[in-house]
């Protein structure tokens, strides 16, 4: 029996029963592996963060990211299996992030997963990275089920997605330029803060006055649900340059707090306007930006006022991890998604 035929037969056998999936995530600068049962239960999870590697460059260096994935992947896989008390032969299927992401980084994970799947004669399930972020909510909340509206905000993407069913998405709004996380990193760099910028701006903002500076809110008063963060970013850069030219001291904490509030206001307003327009009563958040404390507080307060059921993922599942890939793979498995001839796709769409 050819591999693809064997994989499809194995998927049919697993459908409706227990399935333990070994998932691999290497889309950017986190090398991660996890063992996930039935899309909801994390049996083991290991992440090697490359932040110390990239910090001195002020951002992710793709070549370094790829080399570190190659070096660390075997160790994170072994650690995840060890936590689960399993061996490679014990898992029912493998899953890997196919895209979007850095092409070199993606290729390391895809090649490694394909080799394991072929050697073990196990099904290999390709997963969209954004599908993974959305599926992180299923791990944290056993009662979260489609349909719901999801704000996905990360370093590379900012989207509002209507989740009609597992793996079935409708794009409601997206950024037209910078992603929210990208704006955080760029503003942090201008303020002289180290990489990654998001957590450092959040920390500094606690010491500042969010009303100190008035920054633009994109598309205010318009009926669509798209985002734009380049204007807010540029306004901060101009503000700092003007202060420098005058010889004034830059109140970094106030700038950080004002910038953060502007971004949080836009994210909060758009997701709740979209929910009102679509009659959605359930909202979930996903992605690294959703670890921001100010954003979490903002959406929870508004959800309480408007009678919306709000689901926030655990902080450890906001940033890139393999557990979310394992969760997404479980539901993809039921759609018969398994193949060995997949390739990395840095621009993969839903």
C-alpha positions as CSV (number, residue, x, y, z in Angstrom):
1,X,0.0,0.0,0.0
2,X,1.3,3.4,-0.9
3,X,2.0,5.9,1.8
4,X,-1.0,8.3,1.0
5,X,-3.4,5.3,0.8
6,X,-2.1,4.1,4.1
7,X,-2.4,7.6,5.7
8,X,-6.0,8.0,4.5
9,X,-6.9,4.5,5.9
10,X,-5.4,5.4,9.2
11,X,-7.3,8.7,9.4
12,X,-10.6,6.9,8.8
13,X,-9.8,4.4,11.5
14,X,-9.0,7.3,14.0
15,X,-12.1,9.3,13.1
16,X,-14.6,9.2,15.9
17,X,-12.1,7.7,18.3
18,X,-9.1,8.8,20.4
19,X,-6.2,10.3,18.4
20,X,-2.8,11.3,19.8
21,X,-0.9,13.7,17.5
22,X,2.7,14.8,17.7
23,X,2.8,18.4,16.4
24,X,5.7,20.5,15.2
25,X,5.9,24.3,14.9
26,X,8.8,26.2,13.2
27,X,7.1,29.1,11.4
28,X,9.3,31.8,12.9
29,X,11.6,31.9,15.9
30,X,10.1,29.4,18.2
31,X,11.1,25.7,17.9
32,X,8.2,23.7,19.4
33,X,6.8,20.3,19.7
34,X,3.7,19.0,21.5
35,X,1.7,15.8,22.0
36,X,-2.0,16.5,22.0
37,X,-4.9,14.1,22.5
38,X,-8.2,14.7,20.7
39,X,-7.5,18.4,20.0
40,X,-8.1,19.5,23.6
41,X,-5.7,17.8,26.0
42,X,-2.0,18.6,26.0
43,X,0.0,15.6,27.1
44,X,3.4,17.2,26.6
45,X,4.7,20.5,25.2
46,X,8.3,21.8,24.7
47,X,9.4,25.2,23.3
48,X,12.8,26.5,22.6
49,X,12.7,30.2,22.4
50,X,15.2,31.9,20.1
51,X,14.7,35.4,21.6
52,X,18.2,35.6,23.1
53,X,19.6,34.6,19.6
54,X,17.8,37.5,17.8
55,X,17.7,40.2,20.5
56,X,21.1,41.7,19.5
57,X,19.8,42.2,16.0
58,X,16.6,43.9,17.0
59,X,14.4,41.3,15.3
60,X,14.3,37.8,13.8
61,X,17.2,36.9,11.4
62,X,15.7,34.2,9.1
63,X,18.9,32.4,8.5
64,X,19.7,32.1,12.2
65,X,16.1,31.0,12.9
66,X,16.4,28.2,10.4
67,X,19.8,27.0,11.7
68,X,18.5,27.0,15.3
69,X,15.4,25.0,14.3
70,X,17.6,22.3,12.7
71,X,19.7,22.1,15.8
72,X,16.9,22.1,18.4
73,X,14.1,20.2,16.8
74,X,15.2,16.7,17.9
75,X,15.5,17.9,21.5
76,X,12.1,19.6,21.7
77,X,10.4,16.5,20.1
78,X,12.1,14.2,22.7
79,X,11.1,16.5,25.5
80,X,7.4,16.6,24.5
81,X,7.3,12.9,24.2
82,X,9.0,12.5,27.5
83,X,6.5,14.7,29.2
84,X,3.7,12.6,27.6
85,X,5.3,9.4,28.7
86,X,5.4,8.2,25.1
87,X,7.7,7.0,22.3
88,X,7.4,8.0,18.7
89,X,5.8,4.8,17.8
90,X,2.9,5.5,20.3
91,X,1.5,8.5,18.5
92,X,-1.3,8.1,15.9
93,X,-0.3,10.9,13.6
94,X,2.0,13.8,13.1
95,X,1.2,17.4,12.3
96,X,3.3,20.3,11.1
97,X,2.9,24.0,10.4
98,X,2.9,24.3,6.6
99,X,2.6,28.1,6.5
100,X,2.4,31.1,6.6
101,X,5.8,32.1,8.0
102,X,9.5,32.3,7.1
103,X,10.1,29.9,4.3
104,X,13.4,28.6,5.6
105,X,12.0,28.1,9.1
106,X,9.0,26.4,7.7
107,X,11.1,24.0,5.6
108,X,13.0,22.7,8.6
109,X,9.8,21.7,10.4
110,X,8.2,20.3,7.2
111,X,11.2,18.2,6.3
112,X,11.6,16.8,9.8
113,X,7.9,15.9,10.1
114,X,7.9,14.3,6.6
115,X,10.9,12.2,7.5
116,X,9.3,11.0,10.8
117,X,6.0,10.3,9.2
118,X,7.5,8.2,6.4
119,X,9.8,6.3,8.7
120,X,6.9,5.6,11.2
121,X,4.3,5.1,8.5
122,X,2.0,7.5,10.2
123,X,-0.3,10.1,8.7
124,X,1.1,13.6,8.3
125,X,-1.4,16.5,8.7
126,X,-0.5,19.9,7.3
127,X,-1.7,22.9,9.4
128,X,-2.2,26.5,8.7
129,X,-0.4,28.6,11.3
130,X,-3.4,30.9,11.7
131,X,-5.7,27.9,12.1
132,X,-3.4,26.9,14.9
133,X,-3.7,30.3,16.7
134,X,-7.5,30.1,16.5
135,X,-7.5,26.5,17.8
136,X,-5.5,27.5,20.9
137,X,-8.8,28.5,22.4
138,X,-10.0,24.9,22.3
139,X,-7.1,23.8,24.6
140,X,-7.9,26.5,27.2
141,X,-11.7,26.2,27.0
142,X,-13.3,22.8,26.8
143,X,-16.7,24.5,26.1
144,X,-15.5,26.7,23.2
145,X,-17.1,25.4,20.0
146,X,-18.0,27.1,16.7
147,X,-19.6,29.3,15.6
148,X,-17.8,32.3,17.1
149,X,-15.9,35.4,16.0
150,X,-12.2,35.5,16.5
151,X,-9.7,38.4,16.6
152,X,-6.3,37.0,15.5
153,X,-3.5,39.5,16.3
154,X,0.2,38.6,16.0
155,X,3.5,39.9,14.7
156,X,2.6,39.0,11.1
157,X,-1.2,39.1,11.0
158,X,-4.2,41.1,12.3
159,X,-7.5,39.6,11.2
160,X,-11.1,39.2,12.3
161,X,-12.4,35.8,11.4
162,X,-15.8,34.2,11.7
163,X,-15.4,30.6,12.7
164,X,-18.3,28.8,11.1
165,X,-17.1,25.3,12.0
166,X,-13.8,23.6,12.8
167,X,-11.5,24.7,10.0
168,X,-14.1,26.7,8.2
169,X,-13.4,30.4,8.3
170,X,-14.8,33.6,6.8
171,X,-12.4,36.6,6.8
172,X,-14.3,39.7,8.1
173,X,-11.5,42.2,8.4
174,X,-7.7,42.4,8.2
175,X,-4.8,44.9,8.3
176,X,-4.1,46.8,5.2
177,X,-0.4,47.4,6.2
178,X,1.4,46.6,9.4
179,X,0.2,43.9,11.7
180,X,-0.5,45.0,15.3
181,X,2.5,43.0,16.7
182,X,4.7,44.5,14.0
183,X,3.7,48.0,15.0
184,X,4.6,47.2,18.7
185,X,8.0,45.9,17.6
186,X,8.8,49.0,15.4
187,X,7.7,51.5,18.1
188,X,9.7,49.6,20.7
189,X,12.8,49.9,18.5
190,X,12.2,53.7,18.2
191,X,11.9,54.0,21.9
192,X,15.2,52.1,22.4
193,X,13.5,49.0,23.9
194,X,14.9,45.5,23.2
195,X,13.3,42.7,21.1
196,X,10.6,41.5,21.4
197,X,8.9,44.9,21.6
198,X,5.4,43.9,22.6
199,X,6.1,42.7,26.2
200,X,8.5,45.6,26.8
201,X,6.1,48.3,25.7
202,X,3.4,46.7,27.9
203,X,5.7,46.8,30.9
204,X,6.8,50.4,30.3
205,X,3.2,51.5,29.6
206,X,2.2,50.6,33.2
207,X,4.4,53.5,34.3
208,X,3.0,56.0,31.9
209,X,-0.1,58.2,31.2
210,X,-2.2,56.8,28.3
211,X,-3.8,60.2,27.8
212,X,-0.5,62.1,27.5
213,X,-0.5,62.0,23.7
214,X,-3.4,61.8,21.2
215,X,-2.6,59.3,18.5
216,X,-4.7,58.5,15.4
217,X,-7.2,55.6,15.3
218,X,-7.4,54.1,11.9
219,X,-10.7,54.1,9.9
220,X,-12.7,55.6,12.8
221,X,-16.3,56.0,11.8
222,X,-16.1,53.8,8.7
223,X,-18.4,50.8,8.2
224,X,-15.8,48.1,7.3
225,X,-13.7,46.1,9.8
226,X,-10.2,46.4,8.4
227,X,-7.2,47.7,10.3
228,X,-4.2,50.0,9.6
229,X,-1.4,50.5,12.1
230,X,1.2,52.3,9.9
231,X,-0.4,55.6,10.7
232,X,-0.2,55.1,14.5
233,X,3.4,53.9,14.1
234,X,4.4,56.9,12.0
235,X,2.7,59.3,14.4
236,X,4.8,58.0,17.2
237,X,8.0,58.2,15.2
238,X,7.2,61.9,14.2
239,X,6.3,62.7,17.9
240,X,9.7,61.4,19.1
241,X,11.6,63.2,16.3
242,X,9.8,66.5,17.1
243,X,10.7,66.2,20.8
244,X,14.3,65.4,19.9
245,X,14.6,68.4,17.6
246,X,13.3,70.6,20.4
247,X,15.8,69.1,22.8
248,X,13.0,68.0,25.0
249,X,13.2,64.8,27.1
250,X,11.2,62.0,25.7
251,X,8.7,60.7,28.2
252,X,9.0,57.1,27.0
253,X,6.5,55.6,29.5
254,X,3.8,58.1,28.3
255,X,4.6,57.5,24.7
256,X,4.4,53.7,25.3
257,X,1.1,54.0,27.2
258,X,-0.5,56.3,24.6
259,X,0.6,54.1,21.7
260,X,-0.7,50.9,23.4
261,X,-4.0,52.5,24.2
262,X,-4.5,53.6,20.5
263,X,-3.8,50.0,19.3
264,X,-6.0,48.5,22.0
265,X,-8.9,50.9,21.2
266,X,-8.8,50.0,17.5
267,X,-8.6,46.2,18.1
268,X,-11.4,46.3,20.7
269,X,-13.7,48.6,18.7
270,X,-13.3,46.6,15.4
271,X,-14.0,43.1,16.9
272,X,-17.1,44.3,18.8
273,X,-18.5,46.3,15.8
274,X,-18.0,43.2,13.7
275,X,-19.8,41.1,16.3
276,X,-22.7,43.5,16.5
277,X,-23.0,43.6,12.7
278,X,-23.0,39.9,12.4
279,X,-25.1,39.1,15.5
280,X,-22.3,37.2,17.1
281,X,-22.6,36.5,20.8
282,X,-19.3,34.7,21.3
283,X,-15.8,36.2,20.7
284,X,-12.4,34.6,21.1
285,X,-8.9,36.1,20.9
286,X,-5.8,34.5,19.5
287,X,-2.2,35.3,18.7
288,X,0.7,36.8,20.5
289,X,-0.7,40.3,20.8
290,X,-3.6,38.8,22.7
291,X,-1.2,38.2,25.6
292,X,-1.2,42.0,26.1
293,X,-2.8,42.8,29.5
294,X,-4.4,46.0,28.4
295,X,-6.1,44.4,25.5
296,X,-7.4,41.5,27.6
297,X,-8.8,43.9,30.2
298,X,-10.4,46.1,27.4
299,X,-12.2,43.2,25.7
300,X,-13.4,41.6,28.9
301,X,-14.8,44.9,30.2
302,X,-16.6,45.6,26.9
303,X,-17.9,42.0,26.7
304,X,-19.4,42.4,30.2
305,X,-21.2,45.6,29.2
306,X,-22.5,44.1,25.9
307,X,-23.4,40.6,27.1
308,X,-20.8,38.9,24.9
309,X,-19.3,35.6,25.9
310,X,-15.5,36.1,25.8
311,X,-12.8,33.4,25.5
312,X,-9.2,34.3,26.1
313,X,-6.4,31.7,25.6
314,X,-3.9,31.0,28.4
315,X,-0.9,33.2,28.0
316,X,1.3,30.3,27.2
317,X,-0.9,29.5,24.1
318,X,-1.0,33.1,22.8
319,X,2.5,33.1,21.3
320,X,3.8,30.4,18.9
321,X,3.6,26.9,20.2
322,X,3.0,23.4,18.9
323,X,0.1,22.5,21.1
324,X,-2.2,24.8,19.0
325,X,-0.9,23.0,15.9
326,X,-1.9,19.7,17.4
327,X,-5.3,21.0,18.3
328,X,-5.9,22.3,14.8
329,X,-4.6,19.0,13.3
330,X,-7.2,17.0,15.2
331,X,-10.0,18.7,13.4
332,X,-8.2,18.8,10.1
333,X,-7.8,15.0,10.5
334,X,-11.6,14.6,10.4
335,X,-11.6,16.4,7.1
336,X,-9.2,13.9,5.7
337,X,-6.2,16.2,5.5
338,X,-3.1,14.1,5.4
339,X,-0.4,13.9,2.8
340,X,3.4,13.4,2.5
341,X,3.9,15.4,-0.6
342,X,3.2,18.8,1.1
343,X,5.7,21.6,1.0
344,X,6.3,24.8,3.0
345,X,4.1,27.7,1.9
346,X,5.2,31.0,3.4
347,X,2.2,32.8,2.0
348,X,-0.4,30.1,2.8
349,X,-4.0,31.5,3.1
350,X,-6.9,30.1,5.0
